[in-house]
Amino acid sequence: MTDLIHRTLKYINASDGRILIFLMLSANYVSPVISANEEAYLQLARQYMDPDWIVGSRSLTVFSGSRYLFQWVVGSWLQWFSFEVTVIVFRLLFSGLFAIVLNRLRITLGLEIFEFLVLIQALYLPQQSIFGGEWIFLGVETKELAYVLVFLALDDLMNDRTGRAIAMTVVATYFHVLV
């Protein structure tokens, strides 16, 4: 039995971490159920690209500010697809982006993929909204892009690429100042 466990762990640790992290995040977060924040951001994006969607709406025709790129991309998508389809597609996209960045961090920290998956799944994901009701993974919001860049900056910082880390945090701040 221990030989089977050892072989299984060896096989998992030899696998591509990006794929395993992507599968873990997708299994946890990809669904057509839309959160309240997502609904608000999706409405803003749809109205931004199609001002005639809800004519005369004051709450949906606000200055886009740092949401410009998000609203342009997601709003364009929403002209053709429903909110639910949009949420599924963009959650898959964000799962992929996070998988790439988190795998880089995992390698920098010197963790095997199995250790990393257990730590994230068992310790972090269930507790990520313990403070302020906020989360990192995975909503269809502008802050997701900011978090991807912050994780890239963290990896750069841990690998003594300070200039790149600063540049990433500047760009991340453009997407979401509080991140």
Disulfide bonds with the S-S distance in Angstrom:
none
